[in-house]
């Protein structure tokens, strides 16, 4: 290998190392608790739709031909 290839591979290795160590240097913020009720209402609405779809599949009234 010539010096150019070795240099390029070294730079790539250092970059990957820095990307890998980044979460330990500066962890991302986590927002696990929220008081935003509109967000939770949206999640509940989506869960109800999923539940209805599963109930329809169970009863043999599936509207999606790819699933049934």
ZIRA-V888348 format. One record per residue. N is the residue number from 1. RES is the residue in three letters. BURIAL is 1 if it has 16 or more other C-alpha atoms within 10 Angstrom, else 0. Layout:
n=(N/N)
res=(RES/RES)
burial=(BURIAL/BURIAL)
//
This chain:
n=(1/2/3/4/5/6/7/8/9/10/11/12/13/14/15/16/17/18/19/20/21/22/23/24/25/26/27/28/29/30/31/32/33/34/35/36/37/38/39/40/41/42/43/44/45/46/47/48/49/50/51/52/53/54/55/56/57/58/59/60/61/62/63/64/65/66/67/68)
res=(UNK/UNK/UNK/UNK/UNK/UNK/UNK/UNK/UNK/UNK/UNK/UNK/UNK/UNK/UNK/UNK/UNK/UNK/UNK/UNK/UNK/UNK/UNK/UNK/UNK/UNK/UNK/UNK/UNK/UNK/UNK/UNK/UNK/UNK/UNK/UNK/UNK/UNK/UNK/UNK/UNK/UNK/UNK/UNK/UNK/UNK/UNK/UNK/UNK/UNK/UNK/UNK/UNK/UNK/UNK/UNK/UNK/UNK/UNK/UNK/UNK/UNK/UNK/UNK/UNK/UNK/UNK/UNK)
burial=(0/0/0/0/0/0/0/0/0/0/0/0/0/0/0/0/0/0/0/0/0/0/0/0/0/0/0/0/0/0/0/0/0/0/0/0/0/0/0/0/0/0/0/0/0/0/0/0/0/0/0/0/1/0/0/0/0/0/0/0/0/0/0/0/0/0/0/0)
//
